[in-house]
Amino acid sequence: MSAQTPSLERLATVNRDGSRNFVHAASVRGFYTRLRGIAGVAVLAVYAALPWIPVNGNPALFFDIAHRQFHIFGLTLVMQDFWLAFFLITGLGFSLFYITALLGRVWCGWACPQTIFLDIVRRIERLCEGDAVSRRRLDALPHTFGKFIRRGAKNILYGLFAFALAHVFISYFVSIPRLYGMVRESPLHNWSIFVFAFAMTAALWFDFSWFREQFCIVLCPYGRLQSVLLDNDSLVIGYDAARGEPRGRLNTSGAGDCVDCRRCVQVCPTGIDIRQGLQIECIACAACIDACDSVMAKIGRARGLVRYGSSNGFAGRKTRIIRPRMALYTVLLLIGMAVMTLSMSTVRNVNMTVLRMPGAPYYLGGGEVRNQYLLRITNKANHPQVFQVRILPVAGLASSGTEELMKLGPEDEQIRPLVAVMPQNLFRAPFPVRIVISSGDGKFTEEQSVPFLGPQTQITP
C-alpha cells in the first residue's frame, strides 16, 4: 500500500507537501503477467539482436552517421533519400494513434521500452530489498550499514543494466565490430562516443533509481494524447462497478463482489486505484486484472471484476469495433501505406546527382559556349559496381568526362567533372542536357537533365 490513499485530485506519486512518494508495487502472478513477461523478453531480444543480424551485408538496423548512410532491413538510404524518413516517422506515429483508438494503451503496457525496463528494474529491486512490505520498511529505517549494502547492490545492478542498454543503443550507430574495437581502445581515442555512453548510462540509471513512473506521467506526451485518441469503444482496463459496488467485506449482506482488499492498488506500478475509473496514469499493464482475478478465485467468485473492456461495455452498452473514427483512420492508414510503398519503390542502390560547378553559369571562348557540371554517383550497394556515363546526343553538342567507366567500391562515392561545349553560332536558347548513367550489367539506368545555358540571342526585326 502506498503512503497515501489514491485520489483523482492528485498524483499518487506526489505527497501533499510536494515531495516524491515512491510507489512500491507488490509482485503479482497471473495470465497477463506471464504474457507480458514473454512479450518483454521478445522485445528486448529483438532490440539486442538487430545490430547482430546481417541483411544484405549490413546490420538489420544500422544508422551509419559517419558515412551518412542508413541501413533499414536491407534498404540502404543516403542523405539524399532522407526525405523518406518522413513516411517512416509519421507512419509509425499514426500507426500508434490507430492502435490506441482501437486497443487503448496497449503500447504502454506491453511494448514500451520504459515499461519493459522498469519490469526488470523491479525484479532487481525485489532481489536486493525484498517484497513491497520489506521495501517500505527499509525506507523508514535510519541509514545503517545493512541498508547501505542493500541500496548499494541495487544501484550497482541498475548501473550495469543501464550500461548494457546504452552500449546496445550505440551499436545501432557505430556497428558491433566498431563498438568492440572502441571498448578495447583508450577512451581518449573515441572521447565523444565515451561521453555519450557515460551520459546515457547516467540518464538511464537516474530513471531506474528515482524517476521511474514519473517519466510516463510527467514527460511522455503519449499519456496526454490518449485522452483525445480514446473513445467509449476503445479497449481499456476498467472496474465493473455494477458488479462490484457497493463494496463490503466477505459475506457482508447486500455487498457487491468487491471485498475492498485493495490488492489492485498494491500491485499498480503508478499507484492509482483502478476502481476510480480510467486515469491518465494507467499504463494498461493488466497487473490489477491478475491481482483481482487471484482474489476472486480464492473466494469462489467469477473472475473479471477488473478486466479489459470498453467504457460502453462497462456501462452495459454494446461495444462497436467498426465506427466512423476507425473507418476514417483505416482509410488514412491505407493511403499512407500506399504512398510510402510507392515512395520506397523508387529507392535504388545507386544515387546520381548533377550540379552546375560554382562560378559563372557559362563561359565563352574560341567561338564556343561551355557549361561545366559536377556529377556525383554513390554506390549504395555492398558490392562493387561499374557505371557508364554518357550525354544523349544533341546537334552540335560535344562533351568530355564521359569517356572512362566509373568503378565504385561498396558504399563508395565519386565526383567527376562533366563539360559540355557547343559552337556559339549554333546556340539559340537554353536547352536540357540529358545525362544518363547505366550499370555494367545493364540492370540499372538513370537519367537527369540539367540546363545548357549561353548568351541570349539577339533577334532582329
Summary of the structure (lengths in Angstrom):
residues: 461
radius of gyration: 31.7
end to end distance: 97.3
largest distance: 110.5
contacts: 1298
relative contact order: 0.11
helix: 44%
strand: 19%
